[in-house]
């Protein structure tokens, strides 16, 4: 996985800030905060426990110098650093980059929809996510990063 050696992956927080900071109410840790709130409000919704375990394992693969246990300390995901890294881990462990790498101007909306469906198929934000993709590409936010 040589793409992980690219400087952009060494600072996942910077990636999130470049892509989402202050745009449409997005923040790198918003979904993680809500996830924590839900599991505290409704113990039966604590189905995230397996996700915390999976992220703990994924985290150990990519960030070897910073050992964390997210199952025991899920509140860490409410921080920008760990919330963003959980997104990076999900992206990598679910091979979402393979879909992204197939994206061209004519199929961009369908590829954004495909990735959104894999992350959260029940969201009502498909249009917003497509708009964010186009805004990021048009602004050249990641120009010069990657292949």
Order of alpha helices (4+ residues) and beta strands (2+ residues): alpha-alpha-alpha-alpha-alpha-alpha-alpha-alpha
